[in-house]
């Protein structure tokens, strides 16, 4: 049985419906693509960390899960800095870090079964068209 990364909790974030969390994640990703100044992106990243703090999820566990991604962020940052400069690179790294952390927050606070229910509902039109079974 697949369990995912869900961490049980009784916080208001845990109680939000999975569909709403995924919708917020989509709109946050869309919205952060329009933000270009690193100061605003740093504020967004701080807001995501604040949400983690509210869930009472272990920060050590969050950092452990993010460690492999840190190298990826550094590599992306170095490439973007080389191609477009440090200001653009810092914005790209902060944006990506905020989005990945927000995705991890959704994953840690939503049971896999609830996520699968949302995906099933979203894919239902493709089944009617004969594109999925």
PATORGU-82708 format. One record per residue (C-alpha): x, y, z. Coordinates in steps of 0.02 Angstrom, whole numbers, plus 32768, in hexadecimal, padded with zeros to 4 digits. Last residue first. Example, Ala and Ser with C-alpha at 12.3 -4.5 7.8 and 13.67 -1.06 7.14 Angstrom:
# PATORGU-82708
82AC7FCB8165
82677F1F8186
# end
This chain:
# PATORGU-82708
7E3780C07C63
7E74815B7C0D
7E6381B37B64
7DB481717B43
7D66821E7B49
7D0781EC7BE6
7DAB81B57C36
7DF9825E7C0E
7D6782B37C65
7D89824A7D02
7E3D82857D13
7E1683127D8B
7DA582A47DF7
7E29821C7E01
7EB0829B7E29
7E4982DF7EB8
7E2882317EFE
7EE182067EEC
7F10829D7F55
7E94826A7FDD
7EDA81B87FDC
7F8B81FC7FEA
7F5F8256808B
7F7D83128087
7FEB83738100
8097833580CA
8070833D8010
802583EB8018
80BB8429807B
813083D48000
80DC84327F72
80F084D47FD3
81A684AA7FEE
81BD84897F34
8168852C7F07
81CA85957F83
827085467F50
824B85617E97
822186187EB1
82B886357F21
832D85E27EA4
82E6863F7E0E
82EB86E77E68
839E86C97EA0
83CF869D7DEE
837A87387DA4
83DB87A77E1C
847A87447E06
8489875B7D4B
843287197CAE
849586867C66
851C866B7CE9
84A586937D77
842286217D28
84A085937D21
84DD85AF7DD2
842C85BB7E16
83F6851D7DBD
848B84C07E05
846985077EB3
83B184D87EA8
83DE84267E75
845784197F05
83CF84547F7C
835583D57F35
83B083457F87
83A683A1802F
82EC83C78026
82AF83268077
832E83388104
82FD83EF811A
824683BF812B
8271833481A5
82D883AA8211
824A8427820A
81D983A38258
812483C7822A
80CD843982A6
8054846D821D
80638525824C
8121851F8239
810C84DC8189
8096856C8162
811A85E581A4
819A85948131
812385B5809F
8113866B80D5
81D0867B80DF
81DD863B802C
815D86BC7FF4
81BF8745804C
825D870A7FF7
820087137F52
81CE87C67F78
828387F47F9F
82C287947F06
826288047E8D
821787A67DFB
816787777E2F
80FE87427D99
812E868A7DA5
80FF86927E5C
804986A97E2E
803D860F7DC0
809385A37E40
802785E97ECB
7F8D85CC7E5E
7FB985157E44
7FE684F97EFA
7F46854D7F33
7EE484D87EC1
7F4284437F07
7F1984767FB8
7E6384937F8A
7E5583E87F3A
7EA483957FD2
7E2183DF8046
7E67844580D7
7E6F83E7817C
7F2C83D0817C
7F43848B8162
7ECF84B081F4
7F3F84468263
7F11839A82A6
7FA683378269
7FDC82998215
807682A181A7
8058826C80F3
80F3823C8090
80A181BB8021
804D81228068
804280AD7FD3
800080008000
# end
